[in-house]
Amino acid sequence: YPASLPAGFPRTGIIANVAVHPDYRSRGIARRLMETSLAAVRGRGEVLLQVEERNVVARRLYETLDFDTEGVFTTWRRPAGARRPPPSNQPGPYITRRTRGEWKQEYALAQRARALGRGGIGWLRPLHQAFFHRSLWQSVTDAFNLRSLERLIIRSASGQDLLASLWVERAFGAAATQLTLLLDPENAAVCGEALVLSAVRRFDGSLLTAEHPADDPVVSFLLQKYSFAPQRTLVHMRWRQPRLSP
């Protein structure tokens, strides 16, 4: 089915829920399904999929079909009943809301935090300006659908750059508040802890989720410290089809 990506990206489709009954596995059925699907979209764009990191058999199949790994992300969950962290007397970095005019600084932060080849911001969120400089129409649509996106930031001492950003996304009827962390690698520990702690205290009693690169030990440690538990780790893969013969 079509992927919803910002304008300017190649036409992209998603393959999801590839499954074979246990009694019929190891007969080449999954390969035939994939080959038939890819043949149907050949010449019409690119293809994305997600696969469990621990599903080695499926990952090997996709690799033989010319899928490349774009990133590996872990989904974290903090239950509503998690213990509230004790108060701290240690001063932390100043946290404030991002202004609309700071979108370029936040985009530059994301380029440092999620370097090319790590999968962008997350699933169906490539590193693109559209996620940082939202149009007025997008803001109106969010308001109409009772969705909100708040961006909390930590500025550098000079105020010219951003050291960290936390996206807080909420939607009417959604069970969880979704967090997205973007951290300058050189300031990840201090700024990351300040933002995670701020969110945990502010939304105490609410279910929190976060999707973050699995190869980031600093954030993994911080999330576990504040009662987040890993739920699943998914490998994001992209099929860049061979060029058609003339």
Beta strands, then each sheet from edge to edge (+ up, - down):
strand 1: 12-14
strand 2: 46-52
strand 3: 67-78
strand 4: 96-97
strand 5: 147-155
strand 6: 162-171
strand 7: 177-183
strand 8: 208-213
strand 9: 229-239
sheet 1: 1+ 2+ 9- 3+ 8- 7- 6+ 5- 4+
end
